[in-house]
Amino acid sequence: MKNEWPLWEIFIRGQHGMSHRHVGSLHAPDAEMAIKNARDVYTRRNEGVSIWVVEANNISASSPSDKGPLYEPSESKVYRHPTFFDIPDEVGAM
């Protein structure tokens, strides 16, 4: 397994979207080849306008089991909630 190329995660931005979405993974020796392979594998119908590749071992993620402790601090910041502000009647419905 030492000779195996690194795993790359592939993100494509579609023609009608503003954000990239994860479409899959592939093995390639470097980023340039990963982009070329991703183009061939994931954009066969010219649906993409931009490709991002990220080497999988460079991705850090939180664990779903840590959801409580991870997001707990935001609950004490009431100023982040719109109920903290008075909205003038002239503004109408928001």
Secondary structure as a PSIPRED ss2 file (coil, helix, strand):
# PSIPRED VFORMAT (PSIPRED V4.0)

   1 M C   1.000  0.000  0.000
   2 K C   1.000  0.000  0.000
   3 N C   1.000  0.000  0.000
   4 E C   1.000  0.000  0.000
   5 W C   1.000  0.000  0.000
   6 P C   1.000  0.000  0.000
   7 L E   0.000  0.000  1.000
   8 W E   0.000  0.000  1.000
   9 E E   0.000  0.000  1.000
  10 I E   0.000  0.000  1.000
  11 F E   0.000  0.000  1.000
  12 I E   0.000  0.000  1.000
  13 R E   0.000  0.000  1.000
  14 G E   0.000  0.000  1.000
  15 Q C   1.000  0.000  0.000
  16 H C   1.000  0.000  0.000
  17 G C   1.000  0.000  0.000
  18 M C   1.000  0.000  0.000
  19 S C   1.000  0.000  0.000
  20 H E   0.000  0.000  1.000
  21 R E   0.000  0.000  1.000
  22 H E   0.000  0.000  1.000
  23 V E   0.000  0.000  1.000
  24 G E   0.000  0.000  1.000
  25 S E   0.000  0.000  1.000
  26 L E   0.000  0.000  1.000
  27 H E   0.000  0.000  1.000
  28 A C   1.000  0.000  0.000
  29 P C   1.000  0.000  0.000
  30 D C   1.000  0.000  0.000
  31 A H   0.000  1.000  0.000
  32 E H   0.000  1.000  0.000
  33 M H   0.000  1.000  0.000
  34 A H   0.000  1.000  0.000
  35 I H   0.000  1.000  0.000
  36 K H   0.000  1.000  0.000
  37 N H   0.000  1.000  0.000
  38 A H   0.000  1.000  0.000
  39 R H   0.000  1.000  0.000
  40 D H   0.000  1.000  0.000
  41 V H   0.000  1.000  0.000
  42 Y H   0.000  1.000  0.000
  43 T C   1.000  0.000  0.000
  44 R C   1.000  0.000  0.000
  45 R C   1.000  0.000  0.000
  46 N C   1.000  0.000  0.000
  47 E C   1.000  0.000  0.000
  48 G E   0.000  0.000  1.000
  49 V E   0.000  0.000  1.000
  50 S E   0.000  0.000  1.000
  51 I E   0.000  0.000  1.000
  52 W E   0.000  0.000  1.000
  53 V E   0.000  0.000  1.000
  54 V E   0.000  0.000  1.000
  55 E E   0.000  0.000  1.000
  56 A H   0.000  1.000  0.000
  57 N H   0.000  1.000  0.000
  58 N H   0.000  1.000  0.000
  59 I C   1.000  0.000  0.000
  60 S C   1.000  0.000  0.000
  61 A C   1.000  0.000  0.000
  62 S C   1.000  0.000  0.000
  63 S C   1.000  0.000  0.000
  64 P H   0.000  1.000  0.000
  65 S H   0.000  1.000  0.000
  66 D H   0.000  1.000  0.000
  67 K H   0.000  1.000  0.000
  68 G H   0.000  1.000  0.000
  69 P H   0.000  1.000  0.000
  70 L H   0.000  1.000  0.000
  71 Y H   0.000  1.000  0.000
  72 E H   0.000  1.000  0.000
  73 P H   0.000  1.000  0.000
  74 S H   0.000  1.000  0.000
  75 E H   0.000  1.000  0.000
  76 S H   0.000  1.000  0.000
  77 K C   1.000  0.000  0.000
  78 V H   0.000  1.000  0.000
  79 Y H   0.000  1.000  0.000
  80 R H   0.000  1.000  0.000
  81 H C   1.000  0.000  0.000
  82 P H   0.000  1.000  0.000
  83 T H   0.000  1.000  0.000
  84 F H   0.000  1.000  0.000
  85 F C   1.000  0.000  0.000
  86 D C   1.000  0.000  0.000
  87 I C   1.000  0.000  0.000
  88 P C   1.000  0.000  0.000
  89 D H   0.000  1.000  0.000
  90 E H   0.000  1.000  0.000
  91 V H   0.000  1.000  0.000
  92 G C   1.000  0.000  0.000
  93 A C   1.000  0.000  0.000
  94 M C   1.000  0.000  0.000
